[in-house]
Amino acid sequence: MRVLLLLVLISFISCASDPQRHISSIEPIVEGKIDQRLSGISSFPSDQENPSSLLFYMNLKNSKNKAVDIALGDLKVIEAGNIIEAKIRRLSLGRYEVEIFENIENLKELSFSVQDKILKHKVKPVHRPSKGKSKFVIISNKNHELVVQLFLQDKRGNFVDLQYSPEIMIEGAGTLNDLVMVKNGLWQFRVTFSEDNHILYFSVRANGVYLERLLRFQHLEK
């Protein structure tokens, strides 16, 4: 009987001591009133030739030019005067992805109402980078730290102006630090890595386009 009670007690303690998990990358929601002049929306390019939906970036700011959130019910997508269904996903503070599954032949008939205010900014295609022209370049490699530059260019070799900072993904035991924009289409960052032998692969997502494994870096410890 004592053994049974002891087992139950151990089981209860182990369950009660499980750590809570928090997602540190999720920013707190800060709702506010948007400013039509400072808020905007741009079309989101698709990697598919015949996409089944349209994607849009929405960037919302208040009169002080600070990013603000909205209640999802405050956004309405309107086509030719009629409200249509849309899937809305919050990316970060003041940034939203809007997905429309209906076939929209004329984007000029599409408008976005936020807090009963029609955004006056025109919907413009987002400049998309090309995998054949974009690249990562290692500038220096000292003391287990890389300085890397990212060149994002379109098919014609023109530098790509990004809506938001690129999302850089590293496969392997590397830690990314200090991502900064040098100029339009050119970014620089540092990567620290351990003394073990390993291989790092660098990929990037920018303006809705995923460019996989643009760079392979191998470290051999001497």
Residue pairs with C-beta under 8 A, 6 or more apart in sequence:
27 92
27 93
28 93
29 69
29 90
29 93
30 67
30 68
30 69
30 93
31 68
31 69
31 70
31 71
32 62
32 66
32 68
32 69
33 62
33 63
33 68
33 115
34 60
34 61
34 62
34 68
34 70
34 114
34 115
34 117
35 61
35 62
35 63
35 65
36 117
36 118
36 119
36 120
37 120
38 61
38 62
38 63
38 65
39 58
39 59
39 60
39 61
39 114
39 119
39 121
40 58
40 59
40 119
40 121
41 56
41 57
41 58
41 59
41 98
41 112
41 119
41 121
41 123
42 56
42 57
42 59
42 123
42 124
42 125
42 126
42 163
43 54
43 55
43 56
43 57
43 107
43 123
43 124
43 125
43 126
44 54
44 55
44 56
44 57
44 97
44 126
44 207
44 208
45 55
45 125
45 126
45 128
45 207
45 208
45 209
46 54
46 55
46 208
47 208
47 209
47 210
52 101
53 99
53 100
53 101
54 99
54 100
54 104
55 97
55 98
55 99
55 208
56 97
56 98
56 99
56 100
56 112
56 123
57 95
57 96
57 97
57 126
57 163
57 164
58 75
58 95
58 96
58 97
58 98
58 112
58 114
59 67
59 94
59 95
59 163
60 67
60 68
60 69
60 70
60 94
60 95
60 96
60 114
61 67
61 68
61 94
62 68
66 94
67 93
67 94
67 95
68 93
68 94
69 90
69 93
69 94
70 114
70 115
72 88
74 114
74 115
74 116
75 86
75 88
75 96
75 98
75 112
75 113
75 114
76 83
76 112
76 113
76 114
77 83
77 84
77 85
77 86
77 98
77 100
77 110
77 111
77 112
77 113
78 84
78 110
78 111
78 112
78 113
79 102
79 104
79 109
79 110
79 111
80 109
84 100
84 102
85 100
85 101
85 102
86 98
86 99
86 100
87 98
87 99
87 100
87 101
88 96
88 97
88 98
88 99
89 96
89 97
89 98
89 99
90 96
90 97
91 97
95 164
98 112
100 110
104 110
107 123
110 123
111 118
111 119
112 118
112 119
113 119
126 163
126 207
126 208
127 154
127 160
127 161
127 207
128 154
128 160
128 207
128 208
128 209
129 152
129 153
129 154
129 160
129 185
129 206
129 207
129 209
129 211
130 153
130 154
130 155
131 211
131 212
131 214
132 155
133 153
133 154
133 155
133 156
133 157
134 150
134 151
134 152
134 153
134 160
134 204
134 211
134 214
135 150
135 151
135 214
135 215
136 148
136 149
136 150
136 151
136 202
136 204
136 214
136 215
137 148
137 149
137 150
137 151
138 146
138 147
138 148
138 215
138 217
139 147
139 148
139 149
139 188
140 146
140 147
141 147
144 192
144 193
144 194
144 195
144 219
145 190
145 191
145 192
145 193
146 174
146 190
146 191
146 192
146 193
146 217
147 188
147 189
147 190
148 188
148 189
148 190
148 191
148 202
148 215
149 182
149 186
149 187
149 188
150 166
150 168
150 186
150 187
150 188
150 189
150 204
151 159
151 185
151 186
152 159
152 160
152 162
152 166
152 185
152 186
152 187
152 204
152 206
153 159
153 160
153 185
154 160
158 185
159 183
159 184
159 185
159 186
160 184
160 185
160 206
160 207
161 184
161 185
162 184
162 185
162 206
162 207
163 207
165 179
165 181
165 187
166 179
166 187
166 204
166 205
166 206
167 204
167 205
167 206
168 176
168 179
168 189
168 202
168 203
168 204
169 202
169 203
169 204
169 205
170 176
170 191
170 200
170 201
170 202
170 203
171 200
171 201
171 203
171 213
172 193
172 198
172 199
172 200
172 201
173 193
173 194
173 196
173 198
173 200
174 191
174 192
174 193
174 200
175 191
175 192
175 193
176 189
176 190
176 191
177 189
177 190
177 191
177 192
178 189
178 190
179 187
179 188
179 189
180 187
180 188
180 189
181 187
182 188
191 200
193 200
193 219
195 221
196 219
196 221
197 219
197 220
197 221
198 218
198 219
199 216
199 217
199 218
199 219
200 216
200 217
200 218
200 219
201 213
201 215
201 216
201 217
202 213
202 214
202 215
202 216
202 217
203 210
203 211
203 212
203 213
203 214
204 210
204 211
204 214
205 211
